[in-house]
Amino acid sequence: MPEKPINIENIFTYHPPKDDQPERYQRLRDACKGLANVIINETPMGREQSVAIRKLEECSFWMNAAIARNE
C-alpha cells in the first residue's frame, strides 16, 4: 500500500479541541499518569526507568496528535 504524502499544513496547524475531545484527552492523560506511577513504583531508578517515562510521554503526545490531526 503506498504511503500518503506528508501533510505539512496539518502537522503544523493548531487544532482546537472539539466535541468530546477534551474528555478523551483527559482519559488518555490519566491512563498514562497511572502507568507512569506503576513504572516509578515497580522499577529501580535509573536510565531505563527514565527512558520508559520519556517514551510514555511521547506516547501520550502521539495519542493526542492522532485525535487532533485526524478528526
N, C-alpha and C positions, 0 to 999 in steps of 0.2 A: 504494500500500500504506500503510495507516495506521500511524503510529508507535506504539510501545509506550509506556505511561506510564513516567515516570522512577521507578525503584525505589530510593528514598532509603535504605531499610534495607540493600540490597545494596551500595550505594556506600559507606556509612559503617560498614561492618562489617569486622572483621579476618577475613581468610581465610587460615588457616594452610595451609602447603603440604602437599600430599598426593601419594601415589603417585610419579610421575616428575617432578612439577613442579619440585623444586629443580634437577634436572639441566637441564631445559628453560630455566629462568630463567638458569642459568649460561651455556648456549649462546647465548641472546639477548644477555646482557651481553657475552660475548666477541665476538660479531659486531659489536655497537655500538662496543665499545672498538677493534676493528680498523678500523672505518670512521672513528672519531674520529681515530685516528692517521694515516690517509690524508688526512683533511681538514687536520690540522695540518701534515703534511709537504708537501702539494701546493698549499696555498693561502696567500696572504700574510696575516699577522696583521692584524686589523682588525675592524671592526664585523660585516662579512659572515661572516667566519670564526667569530666569537663566536656569531652568530645560528645558524649551521649546527650548531655544537656544542650549543647550547641546544635546538634543535629535535630533534637526535638524542637528547639526554637525555629530552626529552618523549616521543619515540617509544618509547624504552626503557620509560618508565613505562607508557604505554598498552598496550604488548605484554604486560607483566607483569599489568596490570589485566585485560586480556582473558582471560588464563588464570585468574587468581584469582577473578574475579567470575562467570565463565561455566562453570566446571567443577565 
